[in-house]
Amino acid sequence: MTETVPRRTGDTIAIDGAYQHRALTEGPPVQRFWHEAKVRLLDWLFPVASGERVLDVGCGSGVFSHAMSCKGARVVGVDANPSAIEYASTTFVGEGLEFRLGLLDELALEPASFDKASCLEIVEHVYPEQVRSLLGSLRSTLRPGGKLLITTPNYRGLWPLVEWTADRFSSAAKMDAEQHVTHFHRAMLREHLERAGFSVDVLRTYCTFAPFAAAGSKRVADRLERVEREVDLPFGNLLAAVATRR
């Protein structure tokens, strides 16, 4: 008899709804740079245009949703954390930006109603079966030819060392097992995307050494990040994929 894996609807520890925004604006230099790098994906791998309808899944405190709306996109941010949605809704207010509470498959969004979607560091928080379901729901919400940006830690790179160190010596919420339950690498992420009906346009790493250089010099970190954009390091900390709905 096949054992049913329980459905994860949140991490086993409470995450402050303001976490991502405070990490970006008030965190130590390494943490701030790490979260800035996510926003800069919009100028590098995932440009959004004025008028495009974009779905941001796992929007957290709303930083990435807000950044896309500032470029003129009409953004719907969704998250299952009530604290995050409350914070995002009161902190980031603007025309064409809205936040909804719930899991994607519970919200019954209209099929093919979005031009693009983003899912930043979410898939590692749920089990593989849920990843497949999530990607299927994302595909359904995108129009044919719509683009998806997905990021996740690279467990065949330096990330396991970063995670181990942070879990033992940082005051941040613990990641291993309590948050991260599925460990992706390039081939695994590509396989999940292709099985879900996406064509992978870009699959590469980012955020390798640059964030840590920010502890000494933001200028050096920015220069190092520009180098890392040119060189796809196999051992990079985070994976970033841009995929097209077939």
C-alpha positions as CSV (number, residue, x, y, z in Angstrom):
1,M,0.0,0.0,0.0
2,T,1.4,3.4,-1.0
3,E,1.9,5.8,1.9
4,T,0.4,9.2,1.3
5,V,2.7,12.1,1.8
6,P,1.1,14.8,3.9
7,R,0.3,18.1,2.2
8,R,2.4,21.1,3.4
9,T,0.4,24.3,3.7
10,G,3.1,26.1,5.6
11,D,6.4,25.7,7.3
12,T,6.7,24.1,10.7
13,I,7.8,27.4,12.2
14,A,6.0,30.7,12.0
15,I,7.5,33.2,9.5
16,D,7.0,36.9,10.2
17,G,4.9,38.4,7.4
18,A,7.3,41.3,7.1
19,Y,10.4,39.1,6.8
20,Q,11.4,39.6,3.2
21,H,10.8,43.4,3.3
22,R,12.8,43.8,6.5
23,A,15.6,41.6,5.2
24,L,15.8,43.8,2.2
25,T,15.7,47.1,4.1
26,E,17.0,46.4,7.6
27,G,19.0,43.2,7.5
28,P,22.8,42.8,7.7
29,P,24.7,43.6,4.4
30,V,24.8,40.0,3.2
31,Q,21.1,39.5,3.7
32,R,20.2,42.8,2.1
33,F,22.3,42.0,-1.0
34,W,20.7,38.5,-1.2
35,H,17.2,40.0,-1.4
36,E,18.3,42.9,-3.7
37,A,19.6,40.2,-6.1
38,K,16.1,38.8,-6.4
39,V,14.6,42.1,-7.4
40,R,17.4,42.6,-9.9
41,L,16.3,39.5,-11.8
42,L,13.7,41.8,-13.3
43,D,16.5,43.8,-15.1
44,W,18.4,40.7,-16.0
45,L,16.4,37.5,-16.7
46,F,12.8,38.3,-16.3
47,P,11.7,41.7,-17.6
48,V,8.0,42.7,-17.2
49,A,6.3,45.2,-19.4
50,S,3.7,47.8,-18.7
51,G,0.2,46.3,-18.9
52,E,1.3,42.7,-18.5
53,R,-0.7,40.6,-16.0
54,V,1.7,38.8,-13.7
55,L,1.0,36.3,-10.9
56,D,3.5,36.2,-8.0
57,V,3.1,32.9,-6.1
58,G,4.5,32.8,-2.6
59,C,4.7,36.6,-2.6
60,G,5.6,36.8,1.1
61,S,5.7,40.4,2.3
62,G,5.2,41.7,-1.3
63,V,8.6,43.0,-2.3
64,F,8.9,41.3,-5.7
65,S,5.2,41.9,-6.5
66,H,5.7,45.6,-5.7
67,A,8.8,45.8,-7.9
68,M,7.0,44.4,-10.8
69,S,4.1,46.7,-10.3
70,C,6.5,49.7,-10.3
71,K,7.4,48.7,-13.9
72,G,3.7,49.0,-14.9
73,A,2.7,45.3,-14.6
74,R,-0.7,44.4,-13.2
75,V,0.3,42.0,-10.4
76,V,-1.6,39.6,-8.2
77,G,0.5,38.3,-5.3
78,V,-0.7,35.2,-3.5
79,D,0.6,33.6,-0.3
80,A,-0.8,31.1,2.3
81,N,0.7,33.1,5.2
82,P,-2.0,35.5,6.6
83,S,0.6,37.6,8.3
84,A,2.4,38.1,5.0
85,I,-0.7,39.0,3.1
86,E,-1.7,41.5,5.8
87,Y,1.7,43.1,5.7
88,A,1.9,43.3,1.9
89,S,-1.6,44.7,1.6
90,T,-0.9,47.5,4.0
91,T,2.7,48.3,3.0
92,F,2.5,48.1,-0.8
93,V,-0.6,49.9,-2.1
94,G,-1.0,50.9,-5.7
95,E,-3.0,50.7,-8.9
96,G,-2.7,47.3,-10.5
97,L,-1.4,45.6,-7.4
98,E,-3.4,43.2,-5.3
99,F,-2.7,40.5,-2.8
100,R,-4.8,37.4,-2.1
101,L,-4.6,34.9,0.8
102,G,-4.5,31.2,-0.1
103,L,-2.7,28.4,-1.9
104,L,-2.7,28.7,-5.7
105,D,-4.9,25.6,-6.3
106,E,-7.5,26.9,-3.9
107,L,-7.9,30.3,-5.5
108,A,-9.6,29.1,-8.7
109,L,-7.9,31.7,-10.9
110,E,-9.2,32.0,-14.4
111,P,-7.2,29.7,-16.9
112,A,-4.8,31.4,-19.3
113,S,-5.4,34.8,-17.6
114,F,-1.8,35.8,-16.9
115,D,1.1,36.7,-19.2
116,K,3.8,35.8,-16.7
117,A,4.3,34.2,-13.3
118,S,7.0,34.2,-10.7
119,C,7.7,31.6,-8.0
120,L,10.7,32.6,-5.9
121,E,12.2,30.1,-3.5
122,I,8.9,28.3,-2.9
123,V,9.2,24.8,-4.4
124,E,11.8,23.7,-1.8
125,H,9.2,24.3,0.9
126,V,6.8,21.6,-0.4
127,Y,7.1,17.9,-1.3
128,P,7.7,16.7,-4.9
129,E,4.1,15.7,-5.5
130,Q,3.0,19.2,-4.5
131,V,5.7,20.7,-6.7
132,R,4.2,18.9,-9.7
133,S,0.7,20.1,-8.7
134,L,1.9,23.7,-8.2
135,L,3.6,23.7,-11.6
136,G,0.5,22.3,-13.2
137,S,-1.6,25.1,-11.7
138,L,0.9,27.7,-12.8
139,R,0.8,26.4,-16.3
140,S,-3.0,26.5,-16.3
141,T,-3.0,30.2,-15.2
142,L,-0.6,31.2,-18.0
143,R,-1.6,31.9,-21.5
144,P,0.1,29.8,-24.2
145,G,3.6,31.3,-24.6
146,G,3.5,32.8,-21.1
147,K,6.7,33.0,-19.1
148,L,7.5,31.6,-15.7
149,L,10.4,32.6,-13.4
150,I,11.3,30.1,-10.7
151,T,14.1,30.1,-8.3
152,T,15.3,27.6,-5.6
153,P,18.5,26.6,-3.8
154,N,21.0,24.5,-5.7
155,Y,21.7,21.4,-3.6
156,R,24.5,20.3,-5.9
157,G,26.4,23.5,-5.3
158,L,27.7,25.5,-2.3
159,W,24.2,25.9,-0.9
160,P,24.2,23.0,1.5
161,L,27.2,24.5,3.3
162,V,25.5,27.9,3.4
163,E,22.4,26.4,4.8
164,W,24.3,24.3,7.4
165,T,26.2,27.3,8.6
166,A,23.1,29.6,8.8
167,D,21.1,27.0,10.7
168,R,23.8,26.8,13.3
169,F,25.2,30.3,13.7
170,S,22.5,32.7,12.4
171,S,19.5,34.1,14.2
172,A,17.4,33.6,11.1
173,A,14.7,30.9,11.0
174,K,16.1,27.4,10.5
175,M,15.9,26.1,7.0
176,D,16.8,22.4,6.8
177,A,13.7,20.1,7.3
178,E,11.7,22.9,9.1
179,Q,11.4,24.9,5.9
180,H,13.2,23.1,3.0
181,V,11.9,19.6,2.4
182,T,12.7,19.1,-1.4
183,H,16.3,19.6,-2.5
184,F,16.6,20.7,-6.2
185,H,19.5,20.6,-8.6
186,R,19.6,21.6,-12.3
187,A,18.5,18.3,-13.8
188,M,15.7,17.8,-11.3
189,L,14.3,21.3,-11.8
190,R,14.4,20.9,-15.6
191,E,12.6,17.6,-15.4
192,H,9.8,19.0,-13.2
193,L,9.3,22.0,-15.6
194,E,9.3,19.9,-18.7
195,R,6.9,17.3,-17.3
196,A,4.6,20.1,-16.3
197,G,4.4,21.3,-19.9
198,F,7.1,24.1,-20.0
199,S,10.0,24.6,-22.3
200,V,13.1,25.8,-20.4
201,D,14.6,28.9,-21.9
202,V,17.2,29.7,-19.2
203,L,18.5,27.5,-16.3
204,R,21.5,28.8,-14.5
205,T,22.9,29.8,-11.1
206,Y,23.2,33.2,-9.3
207,C,24.0,34.6,-5.9
208,T,27.2,32.7,-5.3
209,F,30.1,34.8,-3.9
210,A,28.7,38.3,-4.5
211,P,26.3,38.5,-1.4
212,F,29.1,37.5,0.9
213,A,31.4,40.2,-0.5
214,A,28.8,42.7,0.5
215,A,29.9,42.2,4.2
216,G,33.0,44.1,3.3
217,S,32.0,46.4,0.4
218,K,28.8,46.9,-1.5
219,R,30.7,48.2,-4.5
220,V,32.8,45.1,-4.7
221,A,29.7,42.9,-4.3
222,D,28.0,44.7,-7.2
223,R,31.0,44.2,-9.4
224,L,31.3,40.6,-8.5
225,E,27.6,40.1,-9.3
226,R,28.1,41.5,-12.8
227,V,30.9,38.9,-13.3
228,E,28.7,36.1,-12.0
229,R,26.0,37.1,-14.5
230,E,28.5,36.4,-17.3
231,V,29.7,33.1,-15.9
232,D,27.2,30.4,-15.0
233,L,28.9,28.7,-12.1
234,P,27.9,25.1,-11.7
235,F,28.2,25.3,-7.9
236,G,26.2,28.6,-7.5
237,N,23.9,28.9,-4.5
238,L,20.6,29.5,-6.2
239,L,19.1,28.2,-9.4
240,A,17.0,30.5,-11.6
241,A,14.9,29.2,-14.5
242,V,12.8,31.0,-17.0
243,A,10.4,28.7,-18.8
244,T,7.7,29.1,-21.4
245,R,4.3,27.4,-21.4
246,R,4.1,25.1,-24.3
